[in-house]
Each structure stands twice: as structure tokens, then as C-alpha cells.
């Protein structure tokens, strides 16, 4: 039985293709579709243990959640993306924005309703 493994460069290109498609879909105001590509990229990055692309995938997931006003998921994704050096300050800003929106939503809701992480 032959075990065929996809070369690492091909995996990286496939992950980046999904992230590029996600960015394009975000620009076209289709964050739900973009989220699917970001999730595919994340799945590949995790299964192949390509950690910098895992973080990058979380960043794109966060951007999709942000567009969808899904602030809890956005905050969580931005936390997981925080180790991207070139985006470090921007990720912090995005996480702060998500947290502010979570606080605003919680203030509007009855005391019995709370977010579950």
C-alpha cells in the first residue's frame, strides 16, 4: 500500500488560495462564504501543523465574524491570531473592537441572557 503525501509547498499554496478567496469574498460583502474558505484553510493548517498559517487562518475567520457582527467568535479568533507579527497591533485593535461590541450587546440584553464561549 502506497502512502502518497502532498508536498508541503502544495499544502501551503492550497491554504493561501483559501485565504485569498476569503479576502476576495469579504471584499465582495460575502462573509459567510469567506468563512467557509477560512475554515478550510484552518483545517489544512491544523492537520499539517503549519502554525503560522493556522494563526493567519484565525485572523481571516475573525474578519469574517466581524463582518457578520458575531463578536464573541470574532474576539476568540483574533485572540488565536495574535501571534502574527506583522498584524500584531491591528489584531489587538480588532479584538478590542469585538470586546466593546460584546459589552454593548450584554448591556442591552436581560441579565439572564449571557454569551457562552
Number of C-alpha atoms within 10 A of each C-alpha: 3 4 5 6 6 8 8 11 9 10 16 16 11 16 26 19 15 22 27 17 18 28 21 14 18 19 11 10 14 16 24 17 14 27 26 17 25 32 20 17 29 25 15 20 23 15 10 14 11 16 13 13 22 24 22 26 31 23 27 28 30 30 26 28 24 23 16 16 14 16 22 19 18 28 26 19 25 29 18 18 26 20 16 17 11 9 14 13 11 14 24 16 13 19 23 14 16 24 17 14 18 18 12 11 14 14 10 9 10 9 8 5 9 10 8 5 6
